[in-house]
């Protein structure tokens, strides 16, 4: 559903102040029932109800209306509850939201999205706010692997938050758990280690090379072996001659040798 649609409709029907004072599931369901079949349609997707407009022109109308009405846009932004609303409709305001310490007031699709979004922005903008201390602590306690469009990766966040300026405010080194850290190393592949080492060198972090040197070397070695096995299996899989029925009359049959050479040319060209 268009990010503005439901809020705008409710505002027009009840008024924003009335809606904020009397917000309830009954009001929400009442509005949906009245609009069903006229403006919107309910769609069940992955056992969840989603709401879309019947005619795409409704979205065009609302978009144009809101672009010309700053007061409406301001009201919607002030009453937004989902990060998705901010991302789609007010992304230009995210910097101010982060700096004001309000990014944790929105609902995210998952705890990981909340961590990655907030931590990416505080690292990019050099934000130091008490409201985000619990997010930093939770990240170091779990070091969760995830990926979100436009957000920093786990290794980069990890290293940047250990730099002196962030440690001075967020006390990031105090949150390091040896067990979680060792598991973190063992879960990195060779590409992850490359990013990890490059970030550590960029921000002057040598803590791991002194305190966790043995573990770091062991896990990097394991990642190299795993990479070599993958490459070996990949090459062998392509170099094996394909099985085909031998035809005594087919004198030009080369038992797959020319095909193998093509693969080698592809790999080493």
Secondary structure, 3 states (H helix, E strand, C coil): CCCCHHHHHHHHHHCHHHHHHHCCHHHHHHHHHHHECCCEEEEEECCEEEEEECCHHHHHHHHHHHHCCHHHHHHHHHCCCEHHHHHHHCHHHHHHHHHCCCHHHCECCCHHHHHHHHHHHHHHHCCCCHHHHHHHHHHHHHCCCCCCCCCCCHHHHHHHHCCHHHHHHHCHHHHCCHHHHHHHHHCCCHHHHHHHHHHHHHCCCCHHHHHCHHHHHHHHHHHHHHHHHHHHHHHHHHHCCCCCCCCCCCCCCCCCHHHHHHHHHHHHC
